[in-house]
Amino acid sequence: MQWRPYNWAPMHDENHRESGGVIRFGEYELDPKRGVLSRRGVPLKIQPQPLRVLELLLVRAPGVVTREELSDYVWGNGVNVDLDQSLNFCVRQIRSVLNDSASDPKFIDTLPKQGYRFVGDVVREVPPVSAAVARSVAVEPETPHETVHEVPGPVTRRTFAWSAVAAAAAVVGGGAWLARSHRRTSSPMAVTVVIPLPEGATNADPLRIIGSVAVAPDGSAIAIPLTTADVTHLYLRRLDSNRLIRLEEGESSVAPFWSPDSKHIAFAAEGTKLKRMPAVGGSPVVLCDAVFARGGTWSRRGDILFGTADGPVFHVSASGGEATRVTQVDKAAGEDSHWYPLFLPDGNRFLYSVITDDPEKRGLYLESLDHRQPKRHLVVADGFCCAIALDPEKKIYYLLSEQAGKIAAQIFDVDRGELSGPSRILLDRPGMLSVSDTGTLVIRKFGQDTSRLVWRDRTGRELGVMGTPDDYWGVHLSPDDRFVAITRHEPVSLHTRIWIASLPDGLLEPLSDSNRAVNPIWSEDSKTVYYNDERRGLLLRRSVSPRGTEEVVMELGVDRRTHVGGISPDGRYAVAELIANYHAETVWTEMKGGGKGGPQWHSMDAPGKEGMLPNFSPDGRWLAFSSNPTGRPEIYVMDFPGGSQRVRVSTTGGFKPRWRRDGKELFYVAADGSMMAAKITVVDGRLTAQSERLFDANLKLHTNYDANYAVSSDGQRFLGIAREAPSGDVDIQMVLNWPSLLSQ
């Protein structure tokens, strides 16, 4: 880790900005003078520092630019930044915006121990500035009272200059300056800064499982849950430091919230427990069982409330004990669950979000621990959490919530539990909120987890794209390759529906009536699609050709989550995974036993993580599934239903097995994201498998119970859900002195 001292030295940006012409590369265009990056004429969202890194790489292309030169150009000589973290953040965002890849670069190439270079073709409108001038460029700081929050439209040189300095000082290098700023509540303007994520971490969370970023009540630190690979970790960012520290005891931790004195952090762990730990570090203490907790709040009285994914709000003492139900989910009124409770200052009344399909009933409700406060619908809101925010100067409380994709504020009488006055837009962006008592607002912007449906051959070469970018969760080709069934997720309502398209036109149409449908399964004759209804615990089916009505095939029950992953070619058997506390077990049953009372499941002694996706071979003799008896998920094949053979197919981890139509190959995704193909040979009833790597799949992760790719019947083409580069506003933002936004 390299550090550079910071001294607020004047920098000279104007010469280069005025002399630099438009630079074009591929479909993109950079106008250094305006500070705008566009694609096909459409401006793209990118922060100032990454934009300047890209600018210098373009100016110096195809030459190598050292990390020190980039640092001097972006932050100036002697700026106090963590050079490695800062440049990694900038390059990562550039690649995201340009849809570039570090492993197969189209634009930005990393040269270990040397720097970076731009490898694409560059066309300039005017001759480039000299390297000496480029290396000497800097920005001139304004007074710390200058506004730096983002505004729509072109970035001016004045705003651009201060944004670079503020972000460099406040986010990456100037922890002390930021600490002073968050206490300066009398500042006339708000300052918005972005917290860069660690290398390899993602902010994606389409189901709002990992929860909001949580700022301490005294504004001293921020607790941030982030996902790296398939594991969620809890990080801590203190405002008097420029480091993002991973809490070693915070693995598999989500939904953090603070004690009122800012000394402890509570969080949900492993999907089964609610824990607390000192903010300074130490071993966590289990408070209670909490399956799939969704947000929490901690009162000065020592009471803790937490929501649940499939149920009500629960209460537990801050010292631990048995959790007791506080709210009642009104299933008859269409309520699904209660999330993200939030205490009012009196420590008795609280707000919470009602999750429901009815948009009129969705939003924030008010109740109390002593049950003297009748349940009351306070406001319709799009998001799943809110913040009760105190203006430190005026001593007025506001309710901050997400309204129509924007952050809105409305005066909130905490004594009477009533809103008054008009709702005012604070920020033109959605997000999950947390606010301190010192005027610091933190917003976790998830954005839509956008992906593409991409056709590839066995070498990974892209053959084409189906449809438009969307939040796809699953893709399944029919056995005759004439149709494709898709699971689509709607990020606001959290609905999932099955859509279908004929090939090759690929025009999608809705298939399922259920809005909680996942994991479509084709019948052997390609005429019927089966799918799971998560909410009602049902296996449903609908004929495609001709189009029929939605029918209930099997009642799976809602007491334990059951996901059917495959149906045998003769329609006699179903294989599924039973899920409890983030752990799963592969089981099978006869379809005829799925009527009233539910099916009789038979264990296969195959434990694993949820998302095992067991499925039958085309002849129905073999069953492929993912299981983790070795400690990590691997692909296995066993004879069915006898189970006398169990052959391990993968050697470096494996997920989501899919069969070729003739059963001679089994495809799966390795732990490193590679698409693998295993040659299947059966001699005298004994199965052997030999795997080879095909290509880097670049598939969307976290599709859980659904398949993120499908294979054509001949095994020559793959239709995958490809990761789309996240938008520039999918990030974590901190607004210092947020009340000043009310006067703008």
Phi, psi and omega in degrees: 000126181253141179238147178232136182290147182251134184221009181054033180293142177300147182231156189238090186267331194296321183303313182291321182297320182287329185270342184282129177265179179293137180242127182245142175206123183058231178272004190252158180215129178246124175254096183298327183296319180269347183067043184233130173252130183232156171234117183053038177086356181260119181299141179253150178275120177209141184283161187301316184295311175302325179298320180289324175300313179299319181300314181292322177298321178292317181297323184266358182302142001266022183287163178276135177246123182287161178296326178294319178295318178296319179298315180298321183289320184277317186247351179091158179299127174082013178286137185276092178227155168283099190302315183296309183296319184293313180290323176300318177299314181297311182295322179297319180289322177302312181297323178297313182294322182271003183055043182260168182227138178291326182281333179222072190289134171263335184231305187254118180251130178268129176248104184307134178065009177240305182152221181226161172212153177268124187255355179276171176285134184239132176238125181248143177285328179228160179302144181289157175289160180291158179298325181296317179294317181300321182288339184267357185293144176208177177241150182264123182287147172262183175291148182300353180271358181290140179287139178230010178289150186290142175232149180295156176099182182299147179273123178281162180296325182294311179294320181301316183296312182291325179299318180297316181292315182297315181293320180294316183285315188277321186267314189260320188238331189259063181300321181294319178298320180293321179298319178294322184293322184289343176268349184273074185289347180273000179302134186285345183230155178273151177238124179251129177229157181251134178269112180292146181270154176295157178303130178086354180270151179233151178259003183293135180197070186299334180266004181057038182281315186282345169085183183282156164291142184240120177266138180297146180306324179274006177071016186276337185202166179231130174264128189229112172275130181225152179257127172237127188056239181250013185240138177263132179240155176259127179247156178233130176238111176275143184283350175261016181221161177249026182244143172256110189258128176276126178280115187298331180271009184252027178287145182057039182247139181221171171050059181284153171208158191258155168286156182300332180270006178064020182259344182226153176240130173254152182197160174272137185231138176055016179074003186230342187229154168252128183232166173222152177208155178296143179294336180279357180109162181136180183281135177286155179244132178285127178269316182189171170288138180206092183279121178054056179293145179229087175082155180205169180209149190229122183265165177290344177280352182090019177261145177234135173242146173214145177272170180226151186297324186238017185206208188270187172274138179245158178240142173212151176289149178295344176269356178102170180141196180274134179281139179238146181289139180247318181252166179240119178285121183272086181297325181297331179270004177091007178288142181258315183191172180237125186238161168046065175293156181212118180291143165281167184303335182285351178072009179244305178280155182207156174257157173202161180263131175266123177266120183204158177281343182277111183297336180284334181261351179288147176137206187260135180237157182242131173214186180217157179295322182275002176065014176280338178270112178297149178299126184223131177283117186269312183200145172282131182220148180280321186281183184246359175215163181221181177218137171262110191246131179263128170284109187300331182277311185272350180057039177246135178270144175233148170262118177259130181208170179266123182230118177051043177077015180226157175272119183244153179231139178217139180301134185232116176280100186289338178286318181265348182067039183230147175269150177214157178074176182284154173278130184243139180281121176273311186221139183273058179198150175272173177160166175270141196245151167209142185221144177264172176280356185255009177093017178257125179248131178242134184234126173260109180263114182271324185067180177276136180281076190284142178216170179234154174262109189242131173273135176223156173267188186289348176267354183093359180293133182286127181259338182165173181235138178255130176068200181246161178303138181200182178264083182272140180247333183206152179217133186216118176276143176289155181304329180268006178064016182269339184226161171225134176253135186235140169259123180244139181250137177255114192292334182279308182277344185066019177286148171230130180229157176266130176241157183223149179217145171276147178252145013265002186293327173071021180276116186279140175226147180293141178247312186275142168280326179297136177258018173230036186269136178218164172053070176293143181231126181275143170287162183300327182270005177064020182256346186225144175242127172263151176201158182267136170259104184296322188287316185265354180067050184233151164258120183248166173210157177209133178284143183262320183225099359281164181292126181246193178267161179283126184239147174273123180263320186208137174268109184274336181091159181246353180294325174227141184284129181230126179238115176286126183256338181201155177232134183298152183305329179274001178074012185273324186240154172232141176243142187212175171238131174267130189241132175209126175056044177070006177244151185226163177219134179278132182221165177221162179206164171274135184300327182293346180267016186258021180279214178301137182094347176085165182282163175261107185272143179244128183285148176249008182053050182227082179282161178180187174275157178301145184097033183284334177049058176293143177204156186276150171290160183302332178268358177078003184273340186231153180232126177255142181199165175256136179212159186234047177295340179273354182107345174219154183297132174227160180268133178232154172232134177227153176288147184233138001267002187298314179076021180284335177249140174218104187253126175279126185263316184269159178236342183235038182089151181198145181219155166052069179288143178222136182268147166284156188301325181271001177076008183269354175220146174235125181257151177200169179254126180282170183299331180273006178091005180283144171277126183245150175230125179252122176284124183257125178233133178238117179234123181053039177080000179257131183261136171232156182221139177229118187263150172218151178276135178261304183192168174284112189289330182052045184269152174295134180266178173060036173270359173050253191279005184241162180270130179267011172203161175223157184238137177294163186298331179269359178073016184259342181230147181233132173251107186245155173272100186274140177297132174263141179302130180295148177290158184296343182261011174272087190203188176244120183242146179238129179248114176274137182058053182301329182301337180294341177292339180293336183266001183267000000 
